Amino acid sequence: MTSHAGSCLCGKVRFVAEAVETEHHVCHCGMCQKWAGGPVFATMVQGVTFEGEEHVGVYASSDWAERGFCRNCGSNLFYRMKETGQLLMPTGLFDDRSIFRVTGEIFIDCKPP
């Protein structure tokens, strides 16, 4: 299995994901729009290791999930389910974005006009 690396905008937080889902959905829910300023392109990942963890901030965005960000540049780093630890990361963080393919959209009724 091939690992995939990436970083935040400023590079203070780098990561390697051992397993990356290459097919993903775009989320248009209101919470994701506020988080990212628009629709979120994120994918499920496993086996993630971070470098520069001292720059990672975490915000409990709901009773069931938390969102990570870089304290230096503000880049959105992850969405993590509290109960299961399931992790989703924005596809734009990855060094090689050519591996990703959008296969659907969710909360399309919340999509801006």
Protein Blocks (a to p, Z undefined) as FASTA:
>chain_A
ZZdddddfkomaccddfbdcfbdcddfbfklmmmnopacdddddehiacehklmpccddf
bfkbccdddfklopafbdcdfklopacddfklpmblmlpccfbdehklmpcZZ
